[in-house]
Amino acid sequence: MKSRWLKTFALTLMLALNALGLAKTVKDDLGRVVKVPEKVSRIVSLAPSATENLFAIGAGHLIVGVTSACDYPPEVRKLPQVGDFMKPSLERIAALKPDLIIIVSSTIPKAIADDLQGKTKTPVFVFQPKTVKDVVKGLLMLGELTNRKRQAQKLAEQLERRLNAVAKRVANKPKVSVVVEISPPPSLMVAGPGTFIDDAIRIAGGKNAFSDAQQPFPLVSLETLVAKDPDVYIVAAKGKTSSQVLDEVRKRSGFSNLRCVRDGRVYGIDPDLLFRPTPRLIEGVEKLAQFLHQK
């Protein structure tokens, strides 16, 4: 009888604790099991995309601290900063008393996330999107973490409809070879395989010329680039028109050997639309599709 009573009491206590909303267990993109408060009320965001996504699902008011790189939406600039993503101030984070820290990174190892969680004594949840669909799934998970499921679901459905419209529009068009430049020469970095940028190219009806690279963001030589000879060249350029970008690329040493440069098929795109895993990435996919298939 005593054993049965203890089991009943334990079950009742567990249900009561859950009802009080003390914690729930979730798994992040690194496979880490993270215990998150049932009611998250104070978030430190250690990535611009995490900050933007929280605002996108109506949870921006929960953010109490951001990094120096967080700049969208504009009201983010009024929030307390905890330093850079790579070197956040543990003292500033502790002073803000967060109950959740969110990171979005394609490179952060599990050990670093565990170390940060241990030092701050705050649950750390890591997002590591590798496809456009992962970005949308990430919004749904944020909705789960912040009790904004309905808002996140509504946004996810809107984004999926736009992605489906792009896929339908390019379905019968030939694949266009494209290079997406991450950083310009002399350290020329491009988008490689296994990234949401690579996936965005695919959805837009393109073929990543560096899909066979050994790294997600390889550094490449001019000779290698010329050998690829892509149909289209995309440059990350904020506040510049494609004609301005084309003029600049034409002035680069050796780039006149590229067919896309000679044909004028060089386009500039706001890096926030293509390099950040946020709802604006879908706008980036739409623009990519326009660039790849316009004559």
Residue frames relative to the residue before (quaternion, step in Angstrom):
aa qw qx qy qz dx dy dz
M 1.0000 0.0000 0.0000 0.0000 0.00 0.00 0.00
K 0.6529 0.5241 -0.3160 0.4462 3.56 0.96 -0.94
S 0.6445 0.5258 -0.3175 0.4553 3.58 1.00 -0.89
R 0.6524 0.5047 -0.3139 0.4702 3.57 0.97 -0.87
W 0.6386 0.5302 -0.3260 0.4526 3.57 1.00 -0.86
L 0.6530 0.5176 -0.3129 0.4558 3.58 0.96 -0.90
K 0.6484 0.5126 -0.3197 0.4632 3.59 0.98 -0.81
T 0.6535 0.5093 -0.3070 0.4684 3.55 1.00 -0.88
F 0.6525 0.5149 -0.3088 0.4623 3.56 0.99 -0.87
A 0.6499 0.5227 -0.3147 0.4532 3.56 0.97 -0.90
L 0.6576 0.5029 -0.3070 0.4696 3.58 0.98 -0.86
T 0.6499 0.5143 -0.3110 0.4652 3.57 0.97 -0.89
L 0.6519 0.5157 -0.3099 0.4616 3.58 0.98 -0.85
M 0.6451 0.5225 -0.3209 0.4559 3.56 0.96 -0.87
L 0.6648 0.4968 -0.3009 0.4697 3.58 0.92 -0.90
A 0.6454 0.5226 -0.3163 0.4585 3.56 1.03 -0.79
L 0.6488 0.5111 -0.3127 0.4691 3.57 0.98 -0.83
N 0.6407 0.5101 -0.3244 0.4732 3.56 1.02 -0.80
A 0.6478 0.5208 -0.3202 0.4545 3.55 1.00 -0.83
L 0.6473 0.5071 -0.3130 0.4753 3.55 1.10 -0.69
G 0.4122 -0.7486 0.4413 0.2739 3.55 1.24 -0.24
L 0.2274 0.8134 -0.5126 0.1545 3.59 0.96 0.75
A 0.7970 -0.2053 0.1634 0.5440 3.61 0.81 -0.88
K 0.0931 -0.7507 0.6471 0.0952 3.50 -1.35 0.38
T 0.3748 -0.7383 0.5228 0.2026 3.55 -1.11 0.66
V 0.0292 0.7917 -0.6065 0.0677 3.57 -0.81 1.06
K 0.3530 -0.7207 0.5566 0.2150 3.55 -1.25 0.41
D 0.2937 -0.7699 0.5383 0.1766 3.59 -0.82 0.96
D 0.7279 -0.4652 0.2884 0.4129 3.59 -1.30 0.05
L 0.6227 0.4991 -0.3523 0.4889 3.60 1.27 -0.10
G 0.5413 -0.6257 0.3950 0.3993 3.56 1.30 -0.03
R 0.4530 0.6844 -0.4473 0.3554 3.57 1.27 0.20
V 0.3309 -0.7107 0.5821 0.2158 3.56 -1.01 0.80
V 0.0537 -0.8245 0.5619 -0.0392 3.56 -0.51 1.24
K 0.2699 -0.7468 0.5880 0.1540 3.55 -0.93 0.95
V 0.0644 -0.8256 0.5589 -0.0431 3.56 -0.40 1.31
P 0.5500 -0.6063 0.4469 0.3606 3.63 -0.98 0.74
E 0.5468 -0.6200 0.4496 0.3383 3.56 -1.01 0.77
K 0.7687 0.1772 -0.1056 0.6054 3.55 1.12 -0.72
V 0.1537 -0.7934 0.5864 0.0549 3.54 -0.17 1.30
S 0.0364 -0.8313 0.5545 -0.0112 3.58 -0.81 0.99
R 0.7838 0.1961 -0.1144 0.5781 3.61 1.22 -0.33
I 0.0086 -0.8276 0.5578 -0.0624 3.57 -0.38 1.28
V 0.1648 -0.7165 0.6652 0.1302 3.53 -1.15 0.75
S 0.1833 -0.7911 0.5789 0.0732 3.56 -0.70 1.12
L 0.1471 -0.8131 0.5607 0.0533 3.56 -0.70 1.10
A 0.7173 0.3222 -0.2714 0.5550 3.59 1.06 0.74
P 0.5523 -0.6228 0.4373 0.3405 3.61 -0.98 0.80
S 0.6640 0.5087 -0.3153 0.4483 3.59 0.98 -0.80
A 0.6223 0.5264 -0.3481 0.4632 3.60 1.03 -0.69
T 0.6381 0.5270 -0.3165 0.4636 3.56 0.99 -0.86
E 0.6743 0.4964 -0.2896 0.4638 3.57 0.86 -0.99
N 0.6755 0.5041 -0.3021 0.4453 3.58 0.92 -0.87
L 0.6214 0.5366 -0.3441 0.4555 3.57 1.04 -0.71
F 0.6523 0.4879 -0.3106 0.4899 3.57 0.98 -0.79
A 0.6367 0.5642 -0.3302 0.4089 3.58 1.00 -0.83
I 0.7443 0.3615 -0.2230 0.5154 3.61 1.06 -0.64
G 0.6031 -0.6074 0.3466 0.3837 3.59 1.23 0.31
A 0.5764 0.5864 -0.3808 0.4230 3.58 1.19 0.48
G 0.3117 0.7916 -0.4797 0.2149 3.58 1.23 0.32
H 0.6246 0.5656 -0.3382 0.4191 3.57 1.10 -0.66
L 0.6063 0.5613 -0.3533 0.4386 3.59 1.25 -0.25
I 0.5808 0.6040 -0.3705 0.4008 3.59 1.23 -0.37
V 0.1113 -0.8066 0.5792 0.0381 3.56 -0.81 1.04
G 0.8060 0.0855 -0.0517 0.5834 3.60 1.25 -0.20
V 0.0775 -0.7936 0.6035 0.0027 3.55 -1.10 0.81
T 0.5504 -0.5829 0.4673 0.3726 3.56 -1.32 0.05
S 0.6585 -0.5072 0.3792 0.4066 3.56 -1.29 0.20
A 0.6551 0.5182 -0.3095 0.4544 3.61 1.21 -0.40
C 0.5388 0.6243 -0.4068 0.3931 3.61 1.23 -0.25
D 0.0980 0.8406 -0.5176 0.1260 3.58 -0.52 1.17
Y 0.7535 0.3087 -0.1934 0.5473 3.60 1.24 0.11
P 0.4882 -0.2330 -0.8343 0.1065 1.49 -1.77 1.83
P 0.7627 -0.4270 0.2289 0.4284 3.62 -1.24 0.34
E 0.6363 0.5591 -0.3446 0.4048 3.63 0.99 -0.74
V 0.4907 0.6667 -0.4229 0.3686 3.57 1.27 -0.28
R 0.6186 0.5901 -0.3417 0.3903 3.57 1.05 -0.74
K 0.6336 0.5343 -0.3310 0.4511 3.59 1.22 -0.32
L 0.5873 0.6094 -0.3590 0.3935 3.58 1.26 -0.32
P 0.5919 -0.5693 0.4275 0.3779 3.60 -1.14 0.57
Q 0.2771 -0.7636 0.5632 0.1514 3.57 -1.03 0.82
V 0.2620 -0.7780 0.5571 0.1255 3.55 -1.09 0.81
G 0.6972 -0.4440 0.2663 0.4959 3.59 1.27 0.29
D 0.7162 -0.4128 0.3312 0.4549 3.55 -1.29 -0.37
F 0.6451 -0.5173 0.3940 0.4013 3.55 -1.29 0.42
M 0.7105 0.4683 -0.2700 0.4505 3.57 0.86 -0.95
K 0.8044 0.1300 -0.0576 0.5768 3.59 1.14 -0.62
P 0.0238 0.8119 -0.5821 0.0382 3.60 0.41 1.13
S 0.4815 -0.6524 0.5030 0.2992 3.54 -1.18 0.57
L 0.3764 -0.7382 0.5167 0.2154 3.56 -0.57 1.15
E 0.6204 0.5518 -0.3383 0.4429 3.56 1.10 -0.73
R 0.6691 0.4883 -0.3038 0.4707 3.59 0.94 -0.86
I 0.6284 0.5275 -0.3367 0.4620 3.57 1.00 -0.80
A 0.6668 0.5091 -0.3037 0.4516 3.59 0.89 -0.94
A 0.6457 0.5404 -0.3174 0.4363 3.58 1.02 -0.83
L 0.6734 0.5000 -0.2894 0.4613 3.58 1.13 -0.61
K 0.2648 -0.8222 0.4663 0.1908 3.58 1.34 -0.19
P 0.1253 0.8168 -0.5534 0.1046 3.60 0.69 1.03
D 0.2997 -0.7207 0.5806 0.2318 3.55 -1.25 0.36
L 0.7772 0.1272 -0.1228 0.6040 3.58 1.34 0.14
I 0.1394 -0.7507 0.6410 0.0785 3.56 -1.09 0.84
I 0.1196 -0.8075 0.5760 0.0418 3.57 -0.81 0.99
I 0.0743 -0.7845 0.6156 -0.0035 3.54 -0.95 1.00
V 0.0729 -0.7406 0.6638 0.0746 3.56 -1.16 0.69
S 0.2526 0.7659 -0.5485 0.2206 3.58 -0.54 1.15
S 0.3677 -0.7319 0.5332 0.2117 3.55 -1.03 0.83
T 0.7586 0.4001 -0.1888 0.4783 3.57 1.24 -0.29
I 0.5219 0.6678 -0.4288 0.3128 3.63 1.11 -0.41
P 0.3223 -0.7504 0.5394 0.2053 3.62 -0.82 0.93
K 0.6807 -0.5029 0.3595 0.3931 3.53 -1.27 0.44
A 0.6389 0.5627 -0.3294 0.4083 3.57 0.97 -0.88
I 0.6510 0.5129 -0.3179 0.4605 3.59 1.00 -0.80
A 0.6492 0.5110 -0.3150 0.4671 3.58 0.98 -0.86
D 0.6523 0.5087 -0.3089 0.4694 3.57 0.98 -0.86
D 0.6435 0.5331 -0.3155 0.4496 3.57 1.00 -0.86
L 0.6586 0.5020 -0.3029 0.4716 3.57 0.96 -0.91
Q 0.6468 0.5186 -0.3170 0.4607 3.56 0.99 -0.83
G 0.6650 0.5088 -0.3008 0.4565 3.55 1.00 -0.81
K 0.6989 0.4827 -0.2746 0.4506 3.57 0.92 -0.90
T 0.7424 0.3910 -0.2262 0.4947 3.59 1.03 -0.74
K 0.2752 -0.7770 0.5063 0.2533 3.55 1.32 -0.37
T 0.5560 0.5504 -0.3885 0.4868 3.53 1.11 0.87
P 0.5131 -0.6449 0.4514 0.3421 3.63 -0.88 0.80
V 0.1617 -0.7763 0.6067 0.0550 3.56 -0.97 0.98
F 0.0824 -0.7954 0.6003 0.0138 3.56 -0.67 1.12
V 0.1623 -0.8150 0.5549 0.0404 3.56 -0.74 1.14
F 0.1712 -0.7414 0.6420 0.0937 3.53 -1.00 0.95
Q 0.0003 -0.7973 0.6029 -0.0301 3.58 -0.96 0.88
P 0.0319 -0.8512 0.5238 0.0029 3.61 0.51 1.16
K 0.1436 -0.8018 0.5774 0.0551 3.57 -0.92 0.95
T 0.7519 0.2273 -0.1585 0.5983 3.57 1.30 -0.18
V 0.6426 -0.4955 0.3997 0.4264 3.55 -1.28 0.23
K 0.6273 0.5348 -0.3350 0.4563 3.58 1.03 -0.76
D 0.6037 0.5539 -0.3495 0.4546 3.59 1.09 -0.65
V 0.6117 0.5524 -0.3422 0.4512 3.56 1.09 -0.74
V 0.6679 0.4874 -0.2881 0.4830 3.56 0.96 -0.92
K 0.6374 0.5199 -0.3207 0.4697 3.59 1.01 -0.81
G 0.6149 0.5654 -0.3329 0.4375 3.55 1.10 -0.76
L 0.6233 0.5312 -0.3359 0.4654 3.58 1.05 -0.72
L 0.6460 0.5123 -0.3154 0.4698 3.56 1.02 -0.80
M 0.6506 0.5003 -0.3215 0.4723 3.58 1.01 -0.76
L 0.6102 0.5301 -0.3509 0.4729 3.59 1.05 -0.71
G 0.6245 0.5375 -0.3291 0.4613 3.55 1.04 -0.77
E 0.6348 0.5232 -0.3112 0.4758 3.55 1.09 -0.78
L 0.6898 0.4996 -0.2795 0.4432 3.57 0.88 -0.97
T 0.7893 0.3374 -0.1469 0.4915 3.57 1.00 -0.84
N 0.4437 -0.6995 0.4415 0.3449 3.58 1.31 0.13
R 0.5067 0.5890 -0.4532 0.4370 3.54 0.96 0.99
K 0.0959 0.8554 -0.5035 0.0755 3.57 1.04 0.83
R 0.6754 0.5126 -0.3072 0.4320 3.56 0.85 -0.97
Q 0.6677 0.4972 -0.3002 0.4657 3.57 0.92 -0.92
A 0.6645 0.5074 -0.3019 0.4581 3.57 0.96 -0.89
Q 0.6470 0.5230 -0.3148 0.4569 3.58 0.99 -0.84
K 0.6479 0.5208 -0.3164 0.4570 3.57 0.96 -0.86
L 0.6614 0.4958 -0.2982 0.4773 3.58 0.96 -0.89
A 0.6461 0.5305 -0.3200 0.4459 3.59 0.93 -0.91
E 0.6560 0.5109 -0.3130 0.4589 3.60 0.95 -0.81
Q 0.6298 0.5273 -0.3272 0.4672 3.59 1.03 -0.77
L 0.6787 0.4923 -0.2891 0.4621 3.57 0.91 -0.93
E 0.6493 0.5200 -0.3189 0.4542 3.58 0.98 -0.81
R 0.6194 0.5310 -0.3450 0.4641 3.60 1.05 -0.70
R 0.6590 0.5016 -0.3093 0.4674 3.59 0.96 -0.80
L 0.6472 0.5090 -0.3146 0.4723 3.58 1.01 -0.81
N 0.6433 0.5173 -0.3200 0.4650 3.58 0.99 -0.79
A 0.6289 0.5360 -0.3285 0.4574 3.57 1.07 -0.75
V 0.6380 0.5078 -0.3240 0.4796 3.60 1.03 -0.78
A 0.6563 0.5221 -0.3102 0.4478 3.58 0.87 -0.97
K 0.6561 0.5080 -0.3038 0.4683 3.57 1.00 -0.82
R 0.6655 0.5308 -0.2974 0.4323 3.56 0.99 -0.88
V 0.7730 0.3470 -0.1853 0.4978 3.61 1.00 -0.74
A 0.3609 0.7958 -0.4465 0.1926 3.58 1.30 -0.13
N 0.8000 0.2913 -0.1450 0.5040 3.60 0.87 -0.88
K 0.5179 0.6299 -0.4185 0.3997 3.56 1.25 0.32
P 0.5595 -0.6097 0.4331 0.3572 3.61 -1.09 0.61
K 0.5314 -0.6209 0.4706 0.3326 3.57 -1.11 0.68
V 0.2200 -0.7850 0.5720 0.0907 3.56 -0.92 0.97
S 0.3953 -0.7193 0.5245 0.2263 3.57 -0.79 1.04
V 0.0383 0.8265 -0.5543 0.0899 3.57 -0.75 1.07
V 0.1792 -0.7328 0.6438 0.1283 3.52 -1.25 0.61
V 0.1571 -0.7589 0.6251 0.0931 3.55 -0.94 0.92
E 0.2672 -0.7882 0.5419 0.1175 3.54 -0.53 1.24
I 0.2757 -0.7600 0.5707 0.1437 3.56 -0.83 1.04
S 0.7781 -0.0637 0.0552 0.6225 3.55 0.97 -0.89
P 0.5093 -0.6982 0.4211 0.2754 3.60 -0.99 0.84
P 0.6659 -0.4428 0.3803 0.4646 3.59 -1.30 0.05
P 0.5160 -0.0633 -0.8431 -0.1377 1.56 -2.35 0.82
S 0.6755 0.4145 -0.3046 0.5283 3.61 1.20 -0.30
L 0.0569 -0.8492 0.5249 -0.0054 3.53 0.44 1.28
M 0.0140 -0.7970 0.6021 -0.0465 3.55 -0.55 1.25
V 0.0895 -0.8037 0.5880 0.0180 3.57 -0.94 0.91
A 0.5740 -0.5665 0.4562 0.3761 3.55 -1.31 0.25
G 0.1539 -0.7967 0.5815 0.0589 3.54 -0.85 1.03
P 0.7606 -0.3799 0.2672 0.4535 3.59 -1.21 -0.43
G 0.7865 0.3805 -0.2377 0.4243 3.54 -1.32 0.24
T 0.6148 0.5195 -0.3556 0.4751 3.57 1.18 0.50
F 0.5827 -0.5739 0.4224 0.3908 3.58 -1.18 0.39
I 0.5617 0.5682 -0.3957 0.4529 3.61 1.22 -0.33
D 0.6297 0.5250 -0.3132 0.4794 3.56 1.00 -0.86
D 0.6674 0.4908 -0.2936 0.4770 3.57 0.99 -0.85
A 0.6132 0.5463 -0.3437 0.4554 3.60 1.06 -0.73
I 0.6149 0.5424 -0.3337 0.4651 3.58 1.05 -0.78
R 0.6600 0.5172 -0.3024 0.4534 3.57 0.92 -0.93
I 0.6704 0.5004 -0.3006 0.4581 3.58 0.88 -0.96
A 0.6843 0.4926 -0.2758 0.4615 3.57 1.07 -0.79
G 0.5810 -0.6134 0.3662 0.3900 3.59 1.25 0.05
G 0.5658 0.5980 -0.3839 0.4181 3.54 1.18 0.53
K 0.2945 -0.7013 0.6103 0.2212 3.51 -1.40 0.06
N 0.3888 -0.7311 0.5156 0.2201 3.55 -0.65 1.15
A 0.4064 -0.7381 0.4853 0.2336 3.58 -0.59 1.15
F 0.7455 0.3451 -0.2045 0.5323 3.59 1.19 -0.47
S 0.2477 0.7870 -0.5227 0.2146 3.58 1.06 0.73
D 0.6763 0.4797 -0.2873 0.4795 3.57 1.27 -0.33
A 0.3949 0.7265 -0.4779 0.2965 3.60 1.26 0.20
Q 0.5210 -0.6574 0.4586 0.2934 3.54 -1.24 0.47
Q 0.7505 0.3010 -0.1730 0.5624 3.57 1.28 -0.28
P 0.5885 -0.5944 0.4066 0.3674 3.60 -1.15 0.49
F 0.7875 0.1173 -0.0667 0.6014 3.59 1.15 -0.61
P 0.0296 -0.8606 0.5084 -0.0027 3.60 0.45 1.20
L 0.3682 -0.6453 0.6162 0.2614 3.50 -1.32 0.51
V 0.0613 -0.8294 0.5552 -0.0091 3.58 -0.71 1.03
S 0.4593 -0.6661 0.5163 0.2808 3.54 -1.23 0.53
L 0.6417 -0.5067 0.4021 0.4121 3.55 -1.28 0.32
E 0.6253 0.5563 -0.3330 0.4343 3.57 1.02 -0.80
T 0.6590 0.4976 -0.3010 0.4770 3.57 0.99 -0.88
L 0.6411 0.5288 -0.3172 0.4569 3.56 1.01 -0.83
V 0.6617 0.5020 -0.3027 0.4675 3.59 0.91 -0.92
A 0.6308 0.5330 -0.3309 0.4567 3.58 1.06 -0.75
K 0.6393 0.5093 -0.3226 0.4774 3.60 1.09 -0.65
D 0.0265 -0.8611 0.5050 0.0525 3.58 1.14 -0.80
P 0.0053 0.8567 -0.5156 0.0165 3.63 0.60 1.10
D 0.5729 -0.5804 0.4564 0.3557 3.57 -1.26 0.41
V 0.8008 0.1160 -0.0056 0.5875 3.55 1.07 -0.87
Y 0.1445 -0.7702 0.6169 0.0734 3.56 -1.11 0.77
I 0.1390 -0.7984 0.5848 0.0351 3.58 -0.74 1.15
V 0.1187 -0.7983 0.5898 0.0269 3.55 -0.85 1.05
A 0.4094 -0.6769 0.5511 0.2658 3.56 -0.98 0.83
A 0.1801 0.7926 -0.5529 0.1834 3.56 -0.46 1.19
K 0.1767 -0.7972 0.5722 0.0766 3.55 -0.54 1.17
G 0.8526 0.1441 -0.1169 0.4884 3.55 -0.86 0.99
K 0.6423 0.4864 -0.3386 0.4860 3.59 1.21 0.43
T 0.4424 -0.6622 0.5299 0.2915 3.55 -1.13 0.65
S 0.6348 -0.5322 0.3927 0.3996 3.56 -1.26 0.35
S 0.6189 0.5378 -0.3535 0.4504 3.59 1.08 -0.61
Q 0.6300 0.5133 -0.3298 0.4806 3.59 1.06 -0.70
V 0.6464 0.5154 -0.3115 0.4685 3.56 0.99 -0.88
L 0.6400 0.5275 -0.3236 0.4556 3.59 0.94 -0.87
D 0.6479 0.5170 -0.3194 0.4593 3.61 0.92 -0.85
E 0.6649 0.5044 -0.3010 0.4614 3.57 0.97 -0.86
V 0.6717 0.4955 -0.2992 0.4623 3.58 0.92 -0.91
R 0.6199 0.5532 -0.3399 0.4406 3.60 1.03 -0.72
K 0.6700 0.5049 -0.2878 0.4618 3.59 1.15 -0.61
R 0.5277 0.6356 -0.4125 0.3838 3.60 1.23 -0.23
S 0.5441 -0.6334 0.4492 0.3178 3.54 -1.02 0.82
G 0.8456 0.1840 -0.1588 0.4753 3.57 -0.83 1.05
F 0.5691 0.6299 -0.3887 0.3581 3.61 1.14 -0.33
S 0.5349 0.6170 -0.4096 0.4067 3.59 1.23 -0.25
N 0.5745 0.5880 -0.3724 0.4307 3.59 1.29 -0.23
L 0.5949 0.5641 -0.3636 0.4423 3.57 1.27 -0.18
R 0.5007 -0.6715 0.4649 0.2868 3.55 -0.85 0.98
C 0.6531 0.5284 -0.3218 0.4368 3.60 0.98 -0.84
V 0.6286 0.5144 -0.3326 0.4791 3.59 1.13 -0.61
R 0.6608 0.4993 -0.3056 0.4698 3.57 0.93 -0.85
D 0.7103 0.4459 -0.2495 0.4840 3.58 1.08 -0.78
G 0.4789 -0.6961 0.4183 0.3334 3.59 1.28 -0.12
R 0.4942 0.6653 -0.4221 0.3674 3.58 1.23 0.43
V 0.3814 0.6580 -0.5243 0.3829 3.52 0.75 1.23
Y 0.0226 -0.8278 0.5587 -0.0448 3.57 -0.70 1.07
G 0.3175 -0.7333 0.5698 0.1917 3.52 -1.12 0.71
I 0.0377 -0.7867 0.6161 0.0092 3.56 -1.08 0.74
D 0.5433 -0.6015 0.4740 0.3441 3.56 -1.05 0.76
P 0.4511 -0.7166 0.4513 0.2818 3.64 -0.59 1.06
D 0.5962 0.5799 -0.3714 0.4127 3.60 1.10 -0.55
L 0.6626 0.5107 -0.3028 0.4565 3.58 1.19 -0.50
L 0.7821 0.3237 -0.1571 0.5088 3.57 1.18 -0.43
F 0.7488 0.4096 -0.2123 0.4759 3.58 1.09 -0.63
R 0.6846 0.4319 -0.2906 0.5102 3.59 1.25 -0.11
P 0.3481 -0.7524 0.5193 0.2073 3.61 -0.76 0.98
T 0.3490 0.7127 -0.5059 0.3381 3.53 0.42 1.33
P 0.7140 -0.4105 0.3035 0.4792 3.63 -1.19 -0.01
R 0.6130 0.5651 -0.3614 0.4175 3.61 1.09 -0.55
L 0.4917 0.6501 -0.4313 0.3868 3.60 1.25 -0.25
I 0.6167 0.5451 -0.3567 0.4420 3.59 1.06 -0.66
E 0.6051 0.5195 -0.3482 0.4926 3.59 1.10 -0.63
G 0.6222 0.5393 -0.3307 0.4611 3.57 1.07 -0.72
V 0.6303 0.5188 -0.3242 0.4781 3.58 1.03 -0.80
E 0.6499 0.5225 -0.3118 0.4555 3.58 0.95 -0.88
K 0.6697 0.4856 -0.2979 0.4764 3.59 0.97 -0.84
L 0.6076 0.5502 -0.3458 0.4566 3.56 1.04 -0.77
A 0.6522 0.5195 -0.3129 0.4547 3.57 0.89 -0.92
Q 0.6368 0.5177 -0.3262 0.4692 3.60 1.02 -0.76
F 0.6769 0.5004 -0.2934 0.4531 3.58 0.89 -0.95
L 0.6973 0.5049 -0.2813 0.4239 3.56 0.86 -0.97
H 0.8137 0.3098 -0.1282 0.4749 3.56 0.96 -0.81
Q 0.5065 0.6056 -0.4609 0.4053 3.57 1.19 0.32
K 0.3112 -0.7555 0.5529 0.1633 3.56 -1.08 0.73
